[in-house]
Amino acid sequence: MIDIHSHILPGVDDGAQTIEDAIAMANAAVSEGITKIIATPHHKNGHYENPKRTILQHVDQLNAAFKERNIPLTVLPGQEVRIYGDILKDYENGELLTLANESPYLFIEFPSNHVPRYAEQLLFDIQMQGLVPIIVHPERNVEISENPELLYQFVKRGALTQLTAASVAGRFGKKIKKFALQTIEANLAHFIASDAHNTTSRGFHIREAYDVIEKEFGAGAVYFFCENAELLVAGKAVYRNQPERIKKKKFLGLF
């Protein structure tokens, strides 16, 4: 299994703080059946800056540490980029990193409570450069959850999305779980990943999420997400189903 979103690199953001933390996370990942993990430290989110060259160095060091300890986990480089106006300029200058470095897939994070007005145009411009934007954890964005039409339009216009496993598993509450499942039902989700920061409060929960998905949508849905992670790492086109609008379910009151 491949986890395409994690904060396993030690000492670079709010994920693993020490090499010991990273080793604990690696052992937890292996116990879930994960064999490859993309390290995606925060970049340009107002707290952390992790340019491409720094991430590549840290990934090499972490892989060496895991090899020395016989931990069967391969770390691939990536980056969780907070949306900002100069994304394409910085990509051309070699500051930004696509997932697994050689794929066309680029993580895009929105602020947690809203979607910037320029997002639609920037996502279009990113695609015009031959890149594929992946919106991370849209189910945890306040504006998107209140106005799912935004997500439908982004996906309809070519963006992909990645849900957090803990959201699907219900660990961020019933409301977020419900919305995450609605995005899957409407073909608005393309990847499930951990976004793991540690082994305690922000763990992996991927197997737990897949159990929920299998129960709700069948084994084929689990295969879809697992296969897409494999295709992403290989730099190939991933599976997409025709997106649909999230249906607002009506509740009948006793009147």
C-alpha positions as YAML, in Angstrom:
chain: A
units: angstrom
residues:
- id: 1
  name: MET
  ca: [0.00, 0.00, 0.00]
- id: 2
  name: ILE
  ca: [1.13, 3.57, -0.71]
- id: 3
  name: ASP
  ca: [0.43, 6.58, 1.48]
- id: 4
  name: ILE
  ca: [0.72, 9.75, -0.61]
- id: 5
  name: HIS
  ca: [0.43, 12.35, 2.21]
- id: 6
  name: SER
  ca: [2.43, 12.36, 5.44]
- id: 7
  name: HIS
  ca: [4.49, 14.55, 7.73]
- id: 8
  name: ILE
  ca: [7.13, 11.95, 8.53]
- id: 9
  name: LEU
  ca: [10.21, 14.09, 7.83]
- id: 10
  name: PRO
  ca: [11.63, 15.02, 11.24]
- id: 11
  name: GLY
  ca: [12.12, 18.60, 12.37]
- id: 12
  name: VAL
  ca: [10.74, 20.44, 9.34]
- id: 13
  name: ASP
  ca: [7.10, 21.18, 10.27]
- id: 14
  name: ASP
  ca: [4.41, 20.18, 12.77]
- id: 15
  name: GLY
  ca: [4.86, 16.47, 12.03]
- id: 16
  name: ALA
  ca: [7.66, 14.26, 13.35]
- id: 17
  name: GLN
  ca: [10.00, 16.35, 15.50]
- id: 18
  name: THR
  ca: [12.89, 13.91, 15.93]
- id: 19
  name: ILE
  ca: [14.33, 10.90, 14.11]
- id: 20
  name: GLU
  ca: [12.82, 8.77, 16.88]
- id: 21
  name: ASP
  ca: [9.39, 10.21, 16.05]
- id: 22
  name: ALA
  ca: [9.92, 9.41, 12.37]
- id: 23
  name: ILE
  ca: [10.96, 5.83, 13.22]
- id: 24
  name: ALA
  ca: [7.85, 5.39, 15.37]
- id: 25
  name: MET
  ca: [5.71, 6.66, 12.49]
- id: 26
  name: ALA
  ca: [7.50, 4.35, 10.06]
- id: 27
  name: ASN
  ca: [6.82, 1.32, 12.25]
- id: 28
  name: ALA
  ca: [3.16, 2.34, 12.54]
- id: 29
  name: ALA
  ca: [2.96, 2.72, 8.75]
- id: 30
  name: VAL
  ca: [4.50, -0.71, 8.16]
- id: 31
  name: SER
  ca: [2.02, -2.27, 10.61]
- id: 32
  name: GLU
  ca: [-0.79, -0.83, 8.43]
- id: 33
  name: GLY
  ca: [0.68, -2.49, 5.35]
- id: 34
  name: ILE
  ca: [2.25, 0.66, 3.89]
- id: 35
  name: THR
  ca: [5.40, 0.00, 1.86]
- id: 36
  name: LYS
  ca: [5.90, 3.45, 0.29]
- id: 37
  name: ILE
  ca: [5.14, 6.81, 1.82]
- id: 38
  name: ILE
  ca: [5.37, 10.28, 0.34]
- id: 39
  name: ALA
  ca: [6.76, 12.87, 2.73]
- id: 40
  name: THR
  ca: [4.79, 16.06, 2.14]
- id: 41
  name: PRO
  ca: [5.96, 18.78, 4.53]
- id: 42
  name: HIS
  ca: [4.04, 22.03, 4.67]
- id: 43
  name: HIS
  ca: [5.25, 24.82, 2.39]
- id: 44
  name: LYS
  ca: [4.24, 28.49, 2.37]
- id: 45
  name: ASN
  ca: [1.43, 28.05, 4.91]
- id: 46
  name: GLY
  ca: [2.48, 31.01, 7.02]
- id: 47
  name: HIS
  ca: [4.47, 28.87, 9.46]
- id: 48
  name: TYR
  ca: [6.77, 26.64, 7.42]
- id: 49
  name: GLU
  ca: [8.81, 26.91, 4.25]
- id: 50
  name: ASN
  ca: [10.29, 23.72, 2.85]
- id: 51
  name: PRO
  ca: [11.71, 24.23, -0.65]
- id: 52
  name: LYS
  ca: [12.39, 21.32, -2.98]
- id: 53
  name: ARG
  ca: [16.14, 21.02, -2.41]
- id: 54
  name: THR
  ca: [15.71, 20.83, 1.38]
- id: 55
  name: ILE
  ca: [13.04, 18.14, 1.15]
- id: 56
  name: LEU
  ca: [15.14, 15.99, -1.20]
- id: 57
  name: GLN
  ca: [18.06, 16.10, 1.25]
- id: 58
  name: HIS
  ca: [15.88, 15.15, 4.22]
- id: 59
  name: VAL
  ca: [14.24, 12.30, 2.30]
- id: 60
  name: ASP
  ca: [17.65, 10.82, 1.43]
- id: 61
  name: GLN
  ca: [18.70, 11.03, 5.08]
- id: 62
  name: LEU
  ca: [15.50, 9.40, 6.31]
- id: 63
  name: ASN
  ca: [15.69, 6.56, 3.79]
- id: 64
  name: ALA
  ca: [19.27, 5.89, 4.93]
- id: 65
  name: ALA
  ca: [18.14, 5.81, 8.56]
- id: 66
  name: PHE
  ca: [15.34, 3.35, 7.77]
- id: 67
  name: LYS
  ca: [17.67, 1.13, 5.75]
- id: 68
  name: GLU
  ca: [20.17, 1.08, 8.61]
- id: 69
  name: ARG
  ca: [17.40, -0.11, 10.96]
- id: 70
  name: ASN
  ca: [15.91, -2.59, 8.45]
- id: 71
  name: ILE
  ca: [12.57, -0.79, 8.36]
- id: 72
  name: PRO
  ca: [10.82, -1.90, 5.12]
- id: 73
  name: LEU
  ca: [9.48, 1.51, 4.17]
- id: 74
  name: THR
  ca: [10.55, 3.67, 1.23]
- id: 75
  name: VAL
  ca: [10.13, 7.43, 1.59]
- id: 76
  name: LEU
  ca: [9.39, 9.44, -1.55]
- id: 77
  name: PRO
  ca: [9.63, 13.23, -1.76]
- id: 78
  name: GLY
  ca: [6.65, 15.54, -1.95]
- id: 79
  name: GLN
  ca: [5.31, 18.81, -0.62]
- id: 80
  name: GLU
  ca: [2.03, 20.18, 0.73]
- id: 81
  name: VAL
  ca: [1.82, 23.59, -0.89]
- id: 82
  name: ARG
  ca: [-0.57, 26.20, 0.54]
- id: 83
  name: ILE
  ca: [-2.20, 27.99, -2.36]
- id: 84
  name: TYR
  ca: [-0.57, 31.33, -3.20]
- id: 85
  name: GLY
  ca: [-0.30, 33.56, -6.25]
- id: 86
  name: ASP
  ca: [3.31, 32.79, -7.24]
- id: 87
  name: ILE
  ca: [2.98, 28.99, -7.35]
- id: 88
  name: LEU
  ca: [3.84, 28.69, -11.05]
- id: 89
  name: LYS
  ca: [6.70, 31.17, -10.82]
- id: 90
  name: ASP
  ca: [8.22, 29.23, -7.91]
- id: 91
  name: TYR
  ca: [7.65, 25.92, -9.71]
- id: 92
  name: GLU
  ca: [9.61, 27.22, -12.70]
- id: 93
  name: ASN
  ca: [12.36, 28.38, -10.31]
- id: 94
  name: GLY
  ca: [12.70, 24.88, -8.86]
- id: 95
  name: GLU
  ca: [11.23, 25.65, -5.43]
- id: 96
  name: LEU
  ca: [8.18, 23.39, -5.68]
- id: 97
  name: LEU
  ca: [8.09, 19.62, -5.71]
- id: 98
  name: THR
  ca: [5.56, 17.37, -7.40]
- id: 99
  name: LEU
  ca: [4.60, 14.14, -5.65]
- id: 100
  name: ALA
  ca: [7.35, 11.52, -5.92]
- id: 101
  name: ASN
  ca: [9.34, 14.31, -7.66]
- id: 102
  name: GLU
  ca: [8.86, 13.07, -11.21]
- id: 103
  name: SER
  ca: [5.07, 12.90, -11.44]
- id: 104
  name: PRO
  ca: [2.86, 15.73, -12.77]
- id: 105
  name: TYR
  ca: [0.81, 15.74, -9.54]
- id: 106
  name: LEU
  ca: [1.03, 18.76, -7.24]
- id: 107
  name: PHE
  ca: [-0.61, 19.02, -3.81]
- id: 108
  name: ILE
  ca: [-2.61, 22.20, -3.23]
- id: 109
  name: GLU
  ca: [-3.86, 23.10, 0.24]
- id: 110
  name: PHE
  ca: [-6.56, 25.69, 0.89]
- id: 111
  name: PRO
  ca: [-6.87, 27.63, 4.15]
- id: 112
  name: SER
  ca: [-9.07, 25.61, 6.51]
- id: 113
  name: ASN
  ca: [-11.97, 28.06, 6.62]
- id: 114
  name: HIS
  ca: [-12.30, 29.35, 3.06]
- id: 115
  name: VAL
  ca: [-11.36, 29.04, -0.62]
- id: 116
  name: PRO
  ca: [-9.47, 32.01, -2.12]
- id: 117
  name: ARG
  ca: [-11.31, 33.73, -4.95]
- id: 118
  name: TYR
  ca: [-8.40, 33.24, -7.33]
- id: 119
  name: ALA
  ca: [-8.34, 29.46, -6.75]
- id: 120
  name: GLU
  ca: [-10.34, 28.54, -9.86]
- id: 121
  name: GLN
  ca: [-8.10, 30.55, -12.18]
- id: 122
  name: LEU
  ca: [-4.89, 29.31, -10.54]
- id: 123
  name: LEU
  ca: [-5.96, 25.67, -10.71]
- id: 124
  name: PHE
  ca: [-6.65, 26.20, -14.42]
- id: 125
  name: ASP
  ca: [-3.25, 27.87, -14.93]
- id: 126
  name: ILE
  ca: [-1.51, 24.99, -13.12]
- id: 127
  name: GLN
  ca: [-3.11, 22.53, -15.54]
- id: 128
  name: MET
  ca: [-2.05, 24.67, -18.51]
- id: 129
  name: GLN
  ca: [1.55, 24.06, -17.38]
- id: 130
  name: GLY
  ca: [1.02, 20.30, -17.68]
- id: 131
  name: LEU
  ca: [0.58, 19.73, -13.95]
- id: 132
  name: VAL
  ca: [-2.35, 18.08, -12.17]
- id: 133
  name: PRO
  ca: [-3.46, 19.85, -8.98]
- id: 134
  name: ILE
  ca: [-4.66, 17.66, -6.13]
- id: 135
  name: ILE
  ca: [-6.73, 19.50, -3.54]
- id: 136
  name: VAL
  ca: [-5.87, 18.03, -0.13]
- id: 137
  name: HIS
  ca: [-8.49, 17.28, 2.53]
- id: 138
  name: PRO
  ca: [-11.38, 19.29, 0.98]
- id: 139
  name: GLU
  ca: [-13.76, 17.58, 3.40]
- id: 140
  name: ARG
  ca: [-12.16, 19.59, 6.23]
- id: 141
  name: ASN
  ca: [-12.59, 22.97, 4.49]
- id: 142
  name: VAL
  ca: [-15.45, 24.98, 6.00]
- id: 143
  name: GLU
  ca: [-16.46, 26.82, 2.81]
- id: 144
  name: ILE
  ca: [-16.40, 23.66, 0.68]
- id: 145
  name: SER
  ca: [-18.49, 21.71, 3.17]
- id: 146
  name: GLU
  ca: [-21.04, 24.54, 3.20]
- id: 147
  name: ASN
  ca: [-20.96, 24.95, -0.59]
- id: 148
  name: PRO
  ca: [-20.08, 21.58, -2.24]
- id: 149
  name: GLU
  ca: [-20.72, 23.13, -5.66]
- id: 150
  name: LEU
  ca: [-17.22, 24.64, -5.38]
- id: 151
  name: LEU
  ca: [-15.66, 21.18, -5.20]
- id: 152
  name: TYR
  ca: [-17.81, 19.88, -8.04]
- id: 153
  name: GLN
  ca: [-16.65, 22.73, -10.28]
- id: 154
  name: PHE
  ca: [-12.96, 22.21, -9.41]
- id: 155
  name: VAL
  ca: [-13.16, 18.48, -10.18]
- id: 156
  name: LYS
  ca: [-15.26, 19.01, -13.29]
- id: 157
  name: ARG
  ca: [-12.52, 21.35, -14.56]
- id: 158
  name: GLY
  ca: [-9.76, 18.79, -14.03]
- id: 159
  name: ALA
  ca: [-8.55, 19.04, -10.42]
- id: 160
  name: LEU
  ca: [-8.27, 15.91, -8.28]
- id: 161
  name: THR
  ca: [-8.85, 15.56, -4.55]
- id: 162
  name: GLN
  ca: [-7.40, 13.61, -1.62]
- id: 163
  name: LEU
  ca: [-9.41, 12.76, 1.47]
- id: 164
  name: THR
  ca: [-7.84, 12.21, 4.87]
- id: 165
  name: ALA
  ca: [-8.21, 8.64, 6.13]
- id: 166
  name: ALA
  ca: [-9.08, 9.85, 9.63]
- id: 167
  name: SER
  ca: [-11.97, 11.89, 8.18]
- id: 168
  name: VAL
  ca: [-13.43, 8.79, 6.53]
- id: 169
  name: ALA
  ca: [-12.89, 6.81, 9.72]
- id: 170
  name: GLY
  ca: [-14.87, 9.37, 11.71]
- id: 171
  name: ARG
  ca: [-12.01, 10.66, 13.82]
- id: 172
  name: PHE
  ca: [-12.77, 14.32, 13.01]
- id: 173
  name: GLY
  ca: [-16.42, 13.88, 13.93]
- id: 174
  name: LYS
  ca: [-19.65, 12.68, 12.32]
- id: 175
  name: LYS
  ca: [-20.19, 15.78, 10.17]
- id: 176
  name: ILE
  ca: [-16.80, 15.55, 8.44]
- id: 177
  name: LYS
  ca: [-17.17, 11.77, 8.01]
- id: 178
  name: LYS
  ca: [-20.58, 12.24, 6.40]
- id: 179
  name: PHE
  ca: [-19.25, 14.86, 3.99]
- id: 180
  name: ALA
  ca: [-16.21, 12.71, 3.14]
- id: 181
  name: LEU
  ca: [-18.49, 9.80, 2.25]
- id: 182
  name: GLN
  ca: [-20.70, 12.11, 0.19]
- id: 183
  name: THR
  ca: [-17.66, 13.19, -1.86]
- id: 184
  name: ILE
  ca: [-16.82, 9.55, -2.54]
- id: 185
  name: GLU
  ca: [-20.42, 8.81, -3.54]
- id: 186
  name: ALA
  ca: [-20.40, 11.77, -5.95]
- id: 187
  name: ASN
  ca: [-17.08, 10.75, -7.58]
- id: 188
  name: LEU
  ca: [-15.38, 13.85, -6.17]
- id: 189
  name: ALA
  ca: [-12.60, 11.94, -4.37]
- id: 190
  name: HIS
  ca: [-9.58, 10.30, -6.03]
- id: 191
  name: PHE
  ca: [-7.16, 9.44, -3.23]
- id: 192
  name: ILE
  ca: [-7.23, 8.39, 0.42]
- id: 193
  name: ALA
  ca: [-4.11, 9.24, 2.42]
- id: 194
  name: SER
  ca: [-3.17, 9.51, 6.07]
- id: 195
  name: ASP
  ca: [-1.88, 13.08, 6.47]
- id: 196
  name: ALA
  ca: [-0.21, 11.49, 9.51]
- id: 197
  name: HIS
  ca: [1.71, 13.84, 11.79]
- id: 198
  name: ASN
  ca: [2.52, 11.44, 14.65]
- id: 199
  name: THR
  ca: [1.50, 8.13, 16.19]
- id: 200
  name: THR
  ca: [-0.85, 9.57, 18.81]
- id: 201
  name: SER
  ca: [-3.27, 12.38, 17.92]
- id: 202
  name: ARG
  ca: [-2.73, 12.33, 14.13]
- id: 203
  name: GLY
  ca: [-2.01, 8.76, 13.11]
- id: 204
  name: PHE
  ca: [-2.48, 6.78, 9.90]
- id: 205
  name: HIS
  ca: [-5.95, 5.12, 10.08]
- id: 206
  name: ILE
  ca: [-5.79, 4.03, 6.44]
- id: 207
  name: ARG
  ca: [-6.94, 0.46, 7.07]
- id: 208
  name: GLU
  ca: [-9.77, 1.80, 9.21]
- id: 209
  name: ALA
  ca: [-10.81, 4.16, 6.40]
- id: 210
  name: TYR
  ca: [-10.72, 1.39, 3.81]
- id: 211
  name: ASP
  ca: [-12.90, -0.80, 6.04]
- id: 212
  name: VAL
  ca: [-15.50, 2.01, 6.12]
- id: 213
  name: ILE
  ca: [-15.24, 2.49, 2.34]
- id: 214
  name: GLU
  ca: [-15.61, -1.22, 1.64]
- id: 215
  name: LYS
  ca: [-18.67, -1.39, 3.89]
- id: 216
  name: GLU
  ca: [-20.28, 1.67, 2.26]
- id: 217
  name: PHE
  ca: [-19.24, 1.28, -1.39]
- id: 218
  name: GLY
  ca: [-17.77, -2.20, -1.87]
- id: 219
  name: ALA
  ca: [-14.31, -3.63, -2.50]
- id: 220
  name: GLY
  ca: [-14.14, -1.97, -5.92]
- id: 221
  name: ALA
  ca: [-13.96, 1.45, -4.31]
- id: 222
  name: VAL
  ca: [-11.01, 0.39, -2.16]
- id: 223
  name: TYR
  ca: [-9.27, -0.94, -5.25]
- id: 224
  name: PHE
  ca: [-9.92, 2.38, -7.03]
- id: 225
  name: PHE
  ca: [-8.14, 4.39, -4.32]
- id: 226
  name: CYS
  ca: [-5.26, 1.93, -3.87]
- id: 227
  name: GLU
  ca: [-4.67, 1.73, -7.60]
- id: 228
  name: ASN
  ca: [-4.73, 5.51, -7.98]
- id: 229
  name: ALA
  ca: [-1.94, 5.86, -5.41]
- id: 230
  name: GLU
  ca: [0.13, 3.34, -7.41]
- id: 231
  name: LEU
  ca: [-0.55, 5.17, -10.68]
- id: 232
  name: LEU
  ca: [0.35, 8.51, -9.12]
- id: 233
  name: VAL
  ca: [3.74, 7.30, -7.92]
- id: 234
  name: ALA
  ca: [4.38, 5.85, -11.38]
- id: 235
  name: GLY
  ca: [3.55, 9.23, -12.91]
- id: 236
  name: LYS
  ca: [0.65, 7.75, -14.88]
- id: 237
  name: ALA
  ca: [-2.89, 8.99, -15.45]
- id: 238
  name: VAL
  ca: [-5.17, 8.02, -12.57]
- id: 239
  name: TYR
  ca: [-8.74, 6.77, -12.67]
- id: 240
  name: ARG
  ca: [-11.49, 9.39, -12.66]
- id: 241
  name: ASN
  ca: [-15.21, 8.80, -12.69]
- id: 242
  name: GLN
  ca: [-17.72, 11.34, -13.95]
- id: 243
  name: PRO
  ca: [-18.17, 13.86, -11.11]
- id: 244
  name: GLU
  ca: [-21.65, 14.50, -9.76]
- id: 245
  name: ARG
  ca: [-23.09, 17.17, -7.53]
- id: 246
  name: ILE
  ca: [-23.45, 16.21, -3.89]
- id: 247
  name: LYS
  ca: [-27.11, 15.60, -3.26]
- id: 248
  name: LYS
  ca: [-28.57, 17.47, -0.32]
- id: 249
  name: LYS
  ca: [-30.60, 14.83, 1.48]
- id: 250
  name: LYS
  ca: [-33.99, 16.02, 2.62]
- id: 251
  name: PHE
  ca: [-35.19, 15.11, 6.09]
- id: 252
  name: LEU
  ca: [-38.91, 14.74, 6.70]
- id: 253
  name: GLY
  ca: [-40.05, 16.22, 9.97]
- id: 254
  name: LEU
  ca: [-42.95, 14.91, 12.02]
- id: 255
  name: PHE
  ca: [-45.41, 17.68, 11.27]
...
